[in-house]
């Protein structure tokens, strides 16, 4: 299949490399040209402009946030440059409001739009083990299913309205943040009484909370391994904000999301922007003045 890919951060680059490995013809574009070089060495064509990457049957995008998606696709005129019938697969975690707007804008131009946000960190993307949420017209989803299956271990259908995939991703990230915060606070409590985070979390993640989310982030917290960031704090802060905005739109109270937003904002104010969002453990420790007691 002739595919374009826009947005080559850690996640996008890994996902695009798996499309090449699956034998698809790939054209890539990124604002920073340097990010295209590893894929070019694997056989990808490099487009000088975003519209040149959108000349295939499918265009995949993995941009950082609402602003980046809006600048490239709407303000930048990329949708107007795409041929009717092209399928745009948007992997970004974006707001429900923008997802709805994009669906309408694609419809007006005769373009197919599939929302396909993913669960998984860069290492899982590189191993093609992402869990991919997908929503859009059934025909469009079936056209791009081979691409999704090349990038992930499972595709999870969420219905026809694209925003359904986005709200499910937002809600899932909210749950992950809540899990991280609960471990952060609980380990500070145990440390205050002489039980190390590693000892406590070894028990919890092998008994009551023996699941990938707790085990993965629990290991990072126990080892205080917050760099390099698999999912940086600013992205977590953004996603919790998306959850709160989605809740506002439907009058759904999310009181704990407010707690998470404030904890992440506190981390950012302390200069932790380059750290993984599991560094919420540092916020909990600072609040308890734990390091000062040691």
N, C-alpha and C positions, 0 to 999 in steps of 0.2 A: 504494500500500500504506500502511496505517496503522501508523506506526512510532514507538516511543519511543527516546530516546537519553539515556543517563546518563553523565556524566563529560565535561566540556567544557573540558579543558585545551587546549594548542596543537594536539595531534593530534585529539582528539575534536571540537573545534569545526570544524576543517577538514573532517573526515569527514562530520559532520552537515550542513554547508553543501552538500556534494555530493549528499546525499540529497534536500535541498530542491530543488536545481537539476534533479534527475532527475524531479521532479514528485510525490514521495511526501509524504504528510501526516505532519508531524513534531511530536511533543511532546517537549520537552526538560526535563531537571532537572539541577541542579548544586548542590553545597553552597553555593558562592558565587553568589548571584543575579546579580551583575554579569556573570558569564561568559555568561549566557543572553541578554543584551541584543542583541548583534550578530545572533544567530540570530532573535530575535523580530522584528527590523527586516526580516529576509528572509522572514518569514511563518510562523515556527515558533510553536507554542503553548508557553507556559511553565507547567509544573506546579509547584504549591507544595510537593508532597511526591513522593518517589520512586515511590510506588505509583500516583500519578495519571499518571505517565509510562509506566506498564506496562500500560495498558488497551488497547493495540492488538494487532495480529497478531504483531508482532515487537518485541522490546526489545533494542537494541544498548547495550553498555556499554564504556567506555574509561576505566577507573579506574587509579590509579597503581601499585598493588602488592597483595600478598596481603591486607594489613591492611584496605585500603579496600574491596576486594571482599567480604571476610568481614563487615565492619561493615555494609555496605549490604544484601547479599543474604541472609546467614545470620543474624547477630545482629540486624539491623534488621527481619527478617521479611518482606523483599520477596518472596521466593519463595512464601511462604504467601499473599500478596496477589494473586498472578498467576493468571489463569484457566488451567485445564487446556488443553493444546494450544498455548499460546503458545510461540514459539521465542525463546530467549534466545541472542543472539550476543555472545560475550565476546571483545573485541579485546585485552584486557589481557595483558601478559606476566606470567604467574603461575607459581608452582611446580607441578611435576608432582603433588605430593601434594594440593594444593588443587584442581587440575583434576580429579583422580579423585574427590575428595570432592564437588565441585559436580555432576559427572555423576551420582553416586549420589543426591544430594539432589533434583535435577531429576526423575530417574526416579521416585522415590517419590511425587512430587506430580503426575505426569502431564504434566510440562513437557518440551519439547524443548530440548536444549542443544547448541550449536555453538561450538566453540573456533575463533576466527579472528584470531589475532595477526598483526601486520603488520610488514613491513620497509619502512622509509622514514622520512624526517624530515618536519617540518611542511610544508616547501615542496612535497614530493612528495604529501603528503596533500591540500594545497590544490589541486594540479593533478590530483587523482584518478589518480595514478600509483603507488600503493602496490602492493607484492606481498603478497598475502594468503594465508597458510597456513590451511587449513580442515580440520577433522575433526569428525565427528559422523554421525548417521544419514543415509543418502543422501537420504531424503525431506525431512528438515529442511533439508539443505544446498540442495536444489533450490528449496525455498520461498524461501530468502533469497538465492539467487544473484543476482537482479536488484539487490539492495542492495549486495552485494559488488562486482559489476561497475560500479556507479555510483561506488564509492569507490576502486577500484584498476584497474591495467592488466592484472593477471593473477591468477587464483585457482589456488592450488596444492593439490590434494587430498592429505591425509596419512593417510586411512583413517577408520575409524569411531570408534575410541577417542579422545575429545577430547584426552587428554594427549599424543597423538602430535604434534599441531600445536604444543602448548606446548613439548615437548622440542626440536622442530626449531627453534623460535624462539630458545630458550635457547642451543642449540648454535650457531646462526647468529650471535647476539650475542657469544658467546665467540670465534668466529672473527674478528669485526670488532675486538674488543678486542685480540686477538693481533696483528692487522695494524697497529693503531695503535701498540701497544707496540714492534713491530719497527721501524716507521718512526721512532718517538721515539728509540730507542737508536741506530739507524743514522745518523740525522742528527746526533746529538751526536758520534758518532765522526768524521764528515766535518768538522763544524764545528771540532773540535779541531785539524784539520790545515789549516784555512783554506778549506774548501769549504762554501759556504753551503747551508743546508737547501733553499732554493729551487732552486739549481742542481742539487743532487744529486737531489732528488725530481722535477724536471722530466725528468731522464734515466730514472729508475726507472719513473715512472708513464706514460711513453710507450714503454717497451720491455718489460722483464721483468715489470712489474706494471701493465700497461695495462688496468685494470679500474675500475669505478665506485667501489668501496670505497677503493682506494688513491688514486685520483685525487681524490675528494672530500675525504677526510681528509688526504691529502697536501697539498692546497691550504691547508687550515686550519692545518696545522703550519708550512708554509713561510711563511705570512703572519702567524703567531702570532695568529690570529683565533679566540679562544676564547669570545668574548661577542658577541651573545647565544648561549646554549647551545641548539643544536638537540637535543642529547641530553645532559643534565646528568650530571656525574660521579656523584652519588648513585644515579642510575638504572643507570648502568653497574656500579657497585659491587654494587647489588642483583642485577643479572642474572648477574654472575659468581658471586655467592653461590648463586643458583638452580642454576647449572650444577654447582657443587660438591655441593650437596644432592642433585641428581639422580644424580650419580656415586656418592655414598655409598650411595644406596638400592639401586643395582644392582652395587655393588662395582666401579665403573669408575674407575680412577685418572685424575686430571686434573692432573698436576703443574704444568703451565704456568698453569692457572687459579688456583693458589695464588699464583704470581708476580704475576699480574694483580691479584688481590684485594689483595695487600700494596702494590702500586704505587698503586692507587686509594685505599686507606686512607691512605697517605702523603700523597697529594694533598689528601684531605679534612682531614687533620690540619694541613696547611699553610694551610687556609682557602680552598681552591679549589672549594668546593661549588657555587658559582654558574656555574662554567665548564663548557664542553663537555668530553666525555670525551677529546677529542683533546688536552686539556691534560696528558695523560700525558707529552707532550713536555717540559713544564716540570719534571716529576719527574726525568726522565732528565738534563736540563741541570743541575738542582740537585745531583744525585748526583755529577756530574762536576766540580762547582764551575766550570762553564763561564763563567758571567757574571763570576765573580771573576777569571778569567784574562784576560778581554777588556780 
